[in-house]
Amino acid sequence: MKLATFNINNINSRLENLLAWLAKAKPDVVCLQELKSRDTQFPLTRLAKAGYGAVWKGEPTWNGVAILARGSEPVLTRDALPGDDADRQARYIEAAVDGVVIACLYAPNGNPQPGPKFDYKLAWHERFAVHAEQLLDTGLPVVLAGDYNIVPEPRDIYQTRSYDDNALVQPQSRAAFAALIEQGWTDALRKIFPKEERLYTFWDYRRNRWPRDAGLRLDHILLSKKLARKLKGAGIDREVRGEDNASDHAPVWVELG
C-alpha cells in the first residue's frame, strides 16, 4: 500500500494539480487537508473518474479533510475528533481502507500565541492524543496522517529566528508531538531518513521561501506498531510544490509492504 498525505490548500482551486499528481504518483490512499469547500462542493465526480473513492468533511472557506482510496470506497468510521461536541471545525476524518484504519487530520495552527487560538491548538492535540491511544490499544493497523502544524525538532525548520514566537515551534507544541511518539507511534519519514537535515514539507508563499528552500516539516505520517514493521519506504514529492498554482505544501508518502 502506498499512502500519502497532502495539504491541498483549496481542493477546487488546485484540482488539476491534484489530479496530475494522482495520475503520476498513483497512491492507494490519500489524506487531504484544507479542502476549503462546502460538502456539496467536493469534486467527487472528477475524483471518481480518476479512479478514487472518497469520504470527506467540508467547511466553507476554511479547514476540511478527506480520505481518497484508489479503486475502492473508504468506509467512514468517524468525521469528528471526539472529546468536545462543541468543536465544529472540520479537522478530522477516519475511515477503513483494505483493513487499515486511516486517520486524517488537519490540526490547528495556533497563531497568534499566546492567546485563545494557541489554547485551542493545545487542547485539540490533547484530545487527539487520547483518541490516538485508544486507536493504538485496538491492536489494529492504524495510520495517523496529516498536517499536524507542528515542527517536531529544530532541524525540521530552516535556519531562522523569524519563527521563534510562532505556535508551530513552541515547546508545548513539540511536546504534544513527542507524546504521540512516546505512546508507540512511528514517525515514518524519520524512520527512513533518521539523519536528514532538510526534510521539509511546507514552504510559505511569502519572502521567496520556496526558491530559497526555506521550509518546515509540518506534514507527518505516524504508524502503529503493526504497520511500522511493514514500512518499506517514504518520501516527499517536493517537485509538486514548484508547479504553477501549487499548494504551499508538498505530498508526503509511505510504502507499506
Buried (B, 14 or more C-beta within 10 A) or exposed (E): BBBBBBBBBBBBEBBEBBBBBBEEBEBBBBBBBBBBBEEEBBBBEBBEEBBBBBBBBBBEEBBBBBBBBBEBEBBBEBBBBEEBEEBEBBBBBBBBBEEBBBBBBBBBBBBEBEEEBBEBBBBBBEBBBEBBBEBBEEEBBBBBBBBBBBBBBEBBBBEEEEBEEBBBBBEBBBEBBBBBEEBBBBBBBBBBBEEBEEBBBBBBEEEEBBEEEBBBBBBBBBBBEEBBEEBEEBBBBBEBBEBEEBBBBBBBBBBBE
